[in-house]
């Protein structure tokens, strides 16, 4: 199993909180996991082609003004995956920790993928869209949702864990601890209800990709 780190959408430049590093753009960090049996697994999707071509319509004018995204097609997950020699259809699974605009923007670029998400997060996104956080254009194509309850009897190093359907045992979803910012659907500490997604063993090979 191989993991590649992708920046799927640079946003506004930020200052370091300590001496040394120069100011640099924040990124939308995604993971591309190449499995032995289940094809490609994309963790988060960043910004997609639709966002680049119509940012005000899909991301929302307020979000664009606040984050100042670079809006470069070459940074989208689908373009990076193509440059690696894969077809978009090779992405058979997508895991999203939550459905905020900067996590779900690339969903329409992979219409055939199964999209794994906590049920509570999908419910929250459906109820709140269209809003600053959730933009229905990102799932207007009708994704193949695979949803999960927040409760599980499985444990991973002392954390409650959920095994995503059809994916290797090395990939786990860690349900969130709900906070005022998080929905019961986010993994880890969140606002509606998500999870920390795709926890990999230390034996996994990790490659960085620009």
C-alpha positions in Angstrom: 0.0 0.0 0.0 1.3 3.4 -1.0 0.2 6.8 0.2 0.7 10.1 -1.7 0.2 13.5 -0.1 -1.6 15.9 -2.4 -2.3 19.6 -2.1 -5.7 19.9 -3.8 -6.2 23.7 -3.5 -3.8 26.4 -2.2 -5.5 29.2 -0.3 -4.5 32.4 1.3 -0.9 33.0 2.4 -0.4 32.7 6.1 2.5 33.7 8.5 4.3 31.1 10.5 3.7 31.1 14.2 7.4 30.7 15.0 10.7 32.0 13.6 12.2 30.5 10.5 9.6 29.6 7.8 8.6 32.2 5.2 4.9 33.0 4.7 3.3 30.4 2.5 -0.1 29.4 1.1 -2.2 27.1 3.3 -3.2 23.9 1.5 -6.1 21.5 1.2 -4.3 18.3 2.2 -5.6 15.1 0.6 -4.3 11.6 0.6 -4.2 9.2 -2.4 -3.9 5.6 -1.2 -2.9 3.0 -3.8 -4.3 -0.3 -2.4 -3.4 -3.8 -3.6 -7.0 -5.0 -4.2 -9.4 -2.0 -4.1 -7.9 0.4 -6.6 -7.3 4.0 -5.5 -8.7 5.5 -2.3 -8.9 9.3 -2.1 -9.1 10.8 1.4 -10.7 14.3 1.1 -11.1 15.8 -2.4 -10.1 19.5 -1.9 -11.3 21.8 -4.7 -12.6 20.4 -7.9 -12.8 21.4 -11.6 -16.3 22.9 -11.0 -14.9 25.1 -8.3 -12.1 26.4 -10.5 -14.5 27.2 -13.4 -17.3 28.8 -11.3 -16.0 29.6 -7.8 -18.7 32.0 -6.9 -21.4 29.5 -7.8 -20.0 26.3 -6.3 -17.8 27.6 -3.4 -19.8 30.7 -2.6 -18.6 34.3 -2.9 -18.1 34.8 0.8 -15.9 31.7 1.1 -13.8 32.7 -1.9 -13.3 36.2 -0.5 -12.2 34.9 2.9 -9.9 32.1 1.7 -8.5 33.6 -1.5 -8.0 30.2 -3.3 -5.5 29.9 -6.1 -8.1 28.3 -8.4 -5.7 26.3 -10.5 -6.9 23.3 -12.4 -3.5 21.6 -12.0 -4.0 21.4 -8.3 -7.2 19.5 -8.4 -7.1 15.9 -7.4 -8.4 14.7 -10.8 -5.6 16.5 -12.7 -2.9 15.2 -10.3 -4.2 11.6 -10.5 -4.2 11.8 -14.3 -0.6 13.0 -14.2 0.3 10.0 -12.1 -0.9 7.8 -15.0 -4.3 6.8 -13.6 -7.8 7.4 -14.9 -10.4 9.1 -12.8 -12.4 5.9 -12.7 -9.5 4.2 -11.0 -10.6 6.1 -7.8 -13.0 3.5 -6.5 -13.4 5.0 -3.0 -13.5 8.4 -1.5 -13.4 9.1 2.2 -14.5 12.5 3.5 -14.1 13.4 7.1 -16.7 16.1 6.6 -18.5 17.8 3.7 -17.3 21.4 4.0 -16.6 23.0 0.7 -12.8 22.5 0.8 -13.2 18.8 1.5 -16.0 17.9 -0.9 -15.3 20.1 -3.9 -13.7 17.3 -6.0 -16.5 14.8 -5.5 -18.1 15.6 -9.0 -14.8 14.7 -10.7 -15.1 11.1 -9.5 -18.8 10.2 -10.1 -18.3 6.5 -10.1 -16.5 6.3 -6.7 -18.2 5.2 -3.5 -18.1 8.1 -1.0 -17.7 7.0 2.6 -19.0 9.5 5.2 -20.6 9.5 8.7 -24.4 9.4 8.5 -24.7 12.4 10.9 -22.4 14.5 8.8 -24.4 13.8 5.6 -27.6 14.6 7.4 -26.1 17.9 8.7 -24.8 18.9 5.3 -28.2 18.1 3.6 -30.1 20.1 6.3 -27.8 23.1 6.2 -27.0 23.5 2.5 -26.8 25.9 0.9 -24.6 27.7 3.4 -21.1 29.0 4.0 -19.9 25.5 4.9 -22.0 23.2 2.7 -22.6 23.7 -1.0 -25.0 21.3 -2.7 -23.3 21.7 -6.1 -20.6 19.3 -4.7 -23.1 16.4 -4.5 -25.7 17.4 -7.1 -24.4 14.5 -9.3 -25.8 12.0 -6.8 -22.7 10.3 -5.2 -22.8 6.7 -4.2 -22.9 7.4 -0.5 -21.7 4.8 2.0 -22.7 6.0 5.5 -21.7 4.9 9.0 -23.2 5.3 12.5 -21.1 7.1 15.1 -21.1 4.0 17.4 -18.8 1.0 17.0 -17.5 -1.8 19.2 -14.2 -1.9 17.3 -11.1 -0.4 19.0 -7.9 1.0 17.5 -5.2 1.8 20.0 -7.8 2.8 22.6 -10.0 4.8 20.1 -13.4 3.8 18.8 -12.9 2.7 15.2 -15.1 2.0 12.2 -14.0 -0.3 9.4 -15.0 1.2 6.0 -16.9 -1.2 3.8 -14.9 -2.9 1.1 -11.6 -1.3 2.2 -8.4 -3.0 3.6 -8.1 -3.5 7.4 -5.2 -1.0 7.4 -7.8 1.8 6.8 -9.9 2.9 9.8 -12.3 5.7 10.5 -12.0 7.2 14.0 -15.3 8.9 15.0 -15.1 12.4 16.3 -15.5 13.7 19.8 -18.4 16.2 19.3 -17.6 19.9 20.1 -19.6 23.1 19.4 -17.7 23.4 16.2 -18.1 19.7 15.2 -21.0 17.8 14.0 -21.5 14.2 15.3 -20.4 13.2 11.8 -16.8 14.3 11.7 -14.0 11.9 12.8 -11.8 13.0 15.8 -12.7 16.3 17.3 -15.3 18.0 15.2 -18.6 19.9 15.0 -21.4 17.7 13.4 -20.2 14.1 13.5 -17.4 13.0 11.2 -14.2 11.1 11.9 -10.5 11.0 11.5 -10.1 9.1 8.3 -7.7 6.5 6.9 -5.3 5.7 9.7 -2.4 3.8 8.2 0.1 1.4 9.8 3.7 2.6 10.2 4.8 0.1 7.6 3.0 1.9 4.8 5.2 3.6 2.3 4.6 7.4 2.1 5.4 9.5 -0.9 5.0 13.2 -1.3 3.7 14.6 -4.6 3.7 18.2 -5.7 
